[in-house]
């Protein structure tokens, strides 16, 4: 098994994924309070993009994810 998929490595990535999920839920809550709809497909692509950028490259691409 590749080192990146060893349990300790995956455990460290878990925190990144959880944080990205919490950020997504916060966006949804703000939208709900403003009675604004959201597109689930776009949201899933956005969170996937953010997690991949953080885990694979260690960079924040939140602005690019909004496009």
C-alpha positions as CSV (number, residue, x, y, z in Angstrom):
1,X,0.0,0.0,0.0
2,X,1.3,3.5,-0.9
3,X,2.4,5.6,2.1
4,X,-0.2,8.2,1.5
5,X,-3.0,5.6,2.1
6,X,-1.5,4.3,5.3
7,X,-3.8,4.8,8.4
8,X,-1.8,7.7,9.9
9,X,-1.7,9.6,6.6
10,X,-5.4,9.1,6.0
11,X,-6.2,10.2,9.6
12,X,-4.4,13.5,9.0
13,X,-6.4,14.1,5.9
14,X,-9.6,13.3,7.8
15,X,-9.3,16.7,9.7
16,X,-9.2,18.5,6.4
17,X,-12.3,16.8,5.1
18,X,-14.2,17.4,8.3
19,X,-13.3,21.1,8.3
20,X,-14.4,21.5,4.6
21,X,-17.7,19.7,5.4
22,X,-18.3,22.1,8.3
23,X,-17.6,25.1,6.2
24,X,-20.1,23.8,3.6
25,X,-22.8,23.3,6.3
26,X,-22.2,26.9,7.5
27,X,-22.8,28.2,3.9
28,X,-26.0,26.1,3.8
29,X,-27.2,27.6,7.1
30,X,-26.5,31.1,5.9
31,X,-28.4,30.4,2.7
32,X,-31.3,29.0,4.7
33,X,-31.5,32.0,7.0
34,X,-31.6,34.2,3.9
35,X,-34.2,31.9,2.3
36,X,-31.8,31.3,-0.6
37,X,-31.8,28.1,-2.6
38,X,-28.5,26.2,-3.3
39,X,-27.5,23.7,-5.9
40,X,-26.4,20.4,-4.3
41,X,-24.4,19.3,-7.3
42,X,-22.4,22.5,-7.3
43,X,-21.9,22.3,-3.6
44,X,-20.6,18.8,-3.8
45,X,-18.2,19.7,-6.6
46,X,-17.1,22.7,-4.6
47,X,-16.3,20.8,-1.4
48,X,-14.5,18.1,-3.5
49,X,-12.4,20.7,-5.2
50,X,-11.5,22.4,-1.9
51,X,-10.6,19.1,-0.2
52,X,-8.5,18.0,-3.1
53,X,-6.6,21.3,-3.2
54,X,-5.9,21.2,0.5
55,X,-5.0,17.5,0.7
56,X,-3.0,17.1,-2.5
57,X,-1.4,20.5,-2.8
58,X,-1.7,22.2,0.6
59,X,-3.3,25.3,-0.9
60,X,-6.5,27.2,-0.3
61,X,-8.5,27.7,-3.5
62,X,-11.8,28.9,-2.0
63,X,-12.0,31.8,-4.5
64,X,-11.5,29.5,-7.4
65,X,-14.1,27.1,-6.0
66,X,-16.8,29.8,-6.2
67,X,-16.5,30.1,-10.0
